Amino acid sequence: MISIWKFPLQTIDEQVIEVPVGAELLTVQIQNGEPCLWARVDTNELVELRKIAIHGTGHELPDTTRKYIDTYQMAGDSLIFHVFESL
């Protein structure tokens, strides 16, 4: 079955999330003051680990930074963060 799942994120440089194999990472938005990632998943699949990197505007991006997912704002829009999938 195909579904949309939510994955809460921490605003840290890198974290690992468990998602069903082949999950399509769709967007990141703030919900109740916290960043959350939404993904299109096949609920029948086994899970895999995916690395998520979050970098502020102007911060250096490491070589492991790969696919851009989305940008979110916090602290009254004074902090801007960019979310990527990384190796």
C-alpha positions in Angstrom: 0.0 0.0 0.0 1.3 3.5 -0.9 0.9 6.1 1.9 2.4 9.4 3.0 4.3 9.2 6.3 5.8 11.9 8.5 9.2 11.8 10.0 10.1 14.4 12.8 13.6 15.9 12.3 16.0 17.6 14.7 17.8 20.7 13.5 21.3 19.2 13.6 24.0 18.7 11.0 23.2 15.1 10.2 20.8 12.4 11.4 19.6 9.0 10.2 16.0 8.1 9.7 14.4 4.7 9.0 12.1 4.7 6.0 10.6 2.0 3.9 12.9 1.0 1.0 12.5 3.3 -2.0 10.7 6.0 -0.1 10.3 9.3 -2.0 11.3 12.2 0.2 8.8 14.9 -0.6 9.0 18.0 1.6 10.0 19.5 4.9 7.7 21.8 6.8 7.4 23.1 10.4 4.6 21.5 12.3 4.0 22.6 15.9 7.3 24.4 15.9 9.3 21.4 14.8 10.7 20.4 11.4 9.1 17.3 9.9 9.8 15.5 6.7 7.0 13.9 4.6 7.7 10.9 2.3 5.7 8.8 -0.1 6.2 5.2 1.1 5.2 1.7 0.2 4.1 0.3 3.6 4.8 -3.3 2.5 8.6 -2.6 2.0 11.3 -3.4 4.6 13.0 -0.4 6.1 16.3 1.2 5.2 18.4 3.9 6.8 18.7 7.2 5.0 21.0 10.1 6.1 19.5 13.6 6.3 21.7 16.7 6.5 20.5 20.1 7.6 22.6 23.2 6.9 22.0 26.9 7.6 22.3 29.5 4.9 26.0 30.4 4.4 27.3 27.2 6.0 29.7 25.1 4.1 28.3 22.0 2.5 30.3 18.8 3.0 31.2 16.5 0.0 28.6 14.0 1.3 25.7 16.4 0.6 23.6 15.1 -2.2 19.9 15.6 -3.1 18.2 18.8 -2.0 14.8 18.1 -0.3 13.5 21.5 1.0 14.1 24.6 3.0 12.4 25.6 6.3 12.4 28.7 8.5 12.4 29.0 12.3 12.6 31.7 15.0 10.3 34.1 13.4 11.9 33.4 10.0 15.3 34.6 11.2 16.9 31.1 10.9 16.8 29.4 7.5 17.8 25.8 7.1 18.2 23.7 4.0 17.6 19.9 4.0 19.5 17.4 1.9 19.8 13.6 1.6 23.5 12.7 2.1 25.8 9.7 1.7 
